[in-house]
Amino acid sequence: MISHWMKCAVLGTALALGTPVVMAQGSAAFAPTTQLAGQTLQLNGQGVRYRTVIPVYEMGLYTAKKVITPEQLLSLPGPKRASFVALRDFPVEQIGLSLVRGMRENADPAHAIAVAGYMDKLGRIFSTEKKIAAGQTFTLEYVPGKGTVFLINGVQKGETVTEPGFMEAVLRIWVGPKPLDSQLKELLLGAPPKKTEQLHQG
């Protein structure tokens, strides 16, 4: 656990730089419901992705109905949306490489060949922009029969990925057996925020 004084130091530095600061519980950045393909989706969970003690982005997961396990999420039919708010400036290539690595590490062995192609598509999607700035939003949306799209500030970037298995492989990055952030995984699956005020160290 990080000491109170270290938390204050991190907070003070971030405020001096004008960087949004979110504690482990996250913030109220996401609406409780959203519309996608004519269907109302509900916020299943939200949380912050940290690298050491630095918040990178906040993520909200929207689904057609509440799920509490990875299996329920991945088998759930209907549209899905993963929404993000950048909490600091970062190169898009950097997050793209991180997600490609996460996809590889969490791939279903039964779909290894398909996932290799998905990794290439994911990398190309995240090569369409150079940088995401603090405060910008980016989104991954899946609509059955159409595919998955990546948007920055509501504008589509890159191609539509039509393979239905692509979004499942993407979601495994955060809810698979080796998630990018284990605490974020719990929060996305609806776990209540931890009551202890501590910065994430994942």
Residue pairs with C-beta under 8 A, 6 or more apart in sequence:
1 196
1 198
2 10
2 53
2 198
2 199
2 201
6 53
7 197
7 198
7 199
10 21
10 53
10 199
11 21
14 20
14 21
15 21
18 134
19 87
19 88
19 134
20 55
20 87
20 88
20 134
20 135
21 55
21 87
22 48
22 55
22 58
22 87
23 48
23 197
23 199
24 47
24 48
24 183
24 193
24 194
24 197
24 198
24 199
24 200
25 193
25 194
25 197
26 46
26 47
26 48
26 58
26 187
26 193
27 58
29 46
29 58
29 60
29 85
30 43
30 46
30 58
30 60
30 83
31 43
32 42
32 43
33 40
33 41
33 42
33 43
33 62
34 40
34 41
34 43
34 62
34 81
34 83
35 41
36 62
36 79
36 81
36 141
36 143
37 79
37 143
37 144
37 146
39 64
39 78
39 79
41 62
41 63
41 64
41 79
41 80
41 81
42 62
42 63
42 64
42 65
42 66
43 60
43 61
43 62
44 61
44 62
44 63
44 66
44 67
44 73
44 188
44 189
44 190
45 60
45 61
45 187
45 188
45 189
45 190
45 191
46 58
46 59
46 60
46 61
46 187
46 188
47 58
47 59
47 181
47 183
47 184
47 186
47 187
47 188
47 193
48 55
48 56
48 57
48 58
48 59
48 87
48 184
48 200
49 55
49 56
49 57
49 58
49 59
49 180
49 181
49 184
50 56
50 181
50 199
50 200
50 201
50 202
52 201
53 199
53 200
53 201
54 88
55 87
55 88
56 86
56 87
56 88
56 90
56 95
57 84
57 85
57 86
57 87
57 95
58 84
58 85
58 87
59 82
59 83
59 84
59 174
59 184
59 188
60 82
60 83
60 84
61 73
61 80
61 81
61 82
61 83
61 174
61 188
62 80
62 81
62 82
62 83
63 73
63 76
63 78
63 80
64 76
64 77
64 78
64 79
64 80
65 76
66 190
67 73
67 76
67 189
67 190
68 189
68 190
69 189
70 172
70 175
70 176
70 185
70 189
73 171
73 175
73 189
74 168
74 171
74 172
74 175
77 144
78 144
79 141
79 142
79 143
79 144
80 141
80 142
80 167
80 171
81 139
81 140
81 141
81 142
82 139
82 140
82 141
82 170
82 171
82 174
83 137
83 139
84 137
84 138
84 139
85 135
85 136
85 137
86 132
86 133
86 134
86 135
86 136
86 137
86 138
87 134
88 134
89 131
89 132
89 133
89 134
90 131
90 132
91 130
91 131
92 126
92 127
92 128
92 129
92 130
92 131
92 132
93 126
93 127
93 130
95 126
95 132
96 122
96 123
96 125
96 126
96 127
97 123
98 180
99 122
99 126
99 170
99 173
99 180
100 119
100 122
100 123
102 172
102 173
102 174
102 176
102 178
102 179
102 180
103 115
103 118
103 119
103 122
103 169
103 170
103 172
103 173
104 115
104 119
105 176
105 178
106 169
106 172
106 173
106 176
106 177
106 178
106 179
107 115
107 169
107 172
108 115
108 169
108 172
111 165
111 169
114 163
114 165
114 169
115 169
117 163
118 161
118 163
118 165
118 166
118 169
118 170
121 159
121 161
121 166
122 170
124 158
124 159
125 150
125 157
125 158
125 159
125 161
126 150
126 158
127 158
128 150
128 157
128 158
129 152
129 157
132 138
132 152
136 152
136 153
137 152
137 153
137 154
138 150
138 151
138 152
138 153
139 150
139 151
139 152
139 154
140 148
140 149
140 150
140 167
140 170
141 148
141 149
141 151
142 148
142 166
142 167
144 164
146 160
146 162
147 160
147 161
147 162
147 163
147 164
147 166
148 160
148 161
148 166
148 167
148 170
149 156
149 158
149 160
149 161
150 156
150 157
150 158
151 157
173 179
173 180
174 180
174 181
174 184
174 185
174 188
175 185
175 188
175 189
179 185
181 200
181 202
182 202
183 194
183 200
183 202
184 202
187 193
